[in-house]
Amino acid sequence: MFDPRHWEQLLEPVLTALHEGRQQPGLTGVQGPTAAFALTLLIRAADDLPRSWLVVMDSDEAAATLFEDLRFFFEALRAPHDR
């Protein structure tokens, strides 16, 4: 069975950096839908932080694909849409 808490534990160092305001935390090395899934979990877990998110992609096509993947995971995990 799928358990997003497992992923949240893996992403804990980034989430801790966000909450502590240390530097500019980054998430590298994830690709495709995995990147969108990880970002959705981070945004959901950091919902109490008044931050904007900057995601850099290597092309407009990659950005559009990520956007669609994010939309899917936000709906599936019922994450807030206004972030």
N, C-alpha and C positions, 0 to 999 in steps of 0.2 A: 504494500500500500504506500502511496505517496505521502510524504511527511515534509512540509516546507521547513519545519524546525531544523531538520538536518542541514539544509542549505543555509539557514540563518546562522547556524553555528560555524559553518565554513566561511561565511562572510563577516563574522564577528570582528576581525581586526579592522576592516574598513568601517564598520558601523561604530566601533569604539573611537576611531579617529574622527569621525563625523561629530559624535557627541562631545568629544573633548576639544574640538576645534583645532586639532593639530594639522598643520600644513594643508595641503590639497590632496586628500586621499584619492587614490586611483585604483581602477580595476582593469587589469590588462590580461591578455591571453585567452579571454573567452570569446567565442565566435558564434555567429548564427543565433538561433533561438535561445541558446544557453546564456548569451549576453543579455537578452531581453528578460529572461527569467530572473537572472541574478539582479538586474537593475530594478525589476518590479519588487523583489523581496527587500532590497535595500531601501527603496522609497517607502514601502509599506512599514518597515521597521523604524525608519527615521521620520515618521509622520509628524512627530512633535517638534521637529527642527524647521525653522523658517528659512529654508535654503532653496535656491534654484539649482537645477542640475544642468551641467554642460556635458554633452556627449559628442565626441569628435569621431566622425566616420571618414573613410577614405574616398567616398564618392556620394553623389546624390542618390544613386540607386541603393547603395548600402544603407544610407540614412532612411530612405523610404521603407526598405525591408525591415529595419529595426523598429521603425514606427509602427508598422503593422503587427510585428511580433509583440511589441509592448502593449498595444491595444488588446491583443488576444489574452495575454497574461493578466493584464489589469482586470479584464472581465472575468476570467476564470478564477482569479484569487480575490475578486471583489475589493481590489485596492482602490484608494481614492484617485479620482481622475483629474483633479484640479492641481496637481503638483507638477 
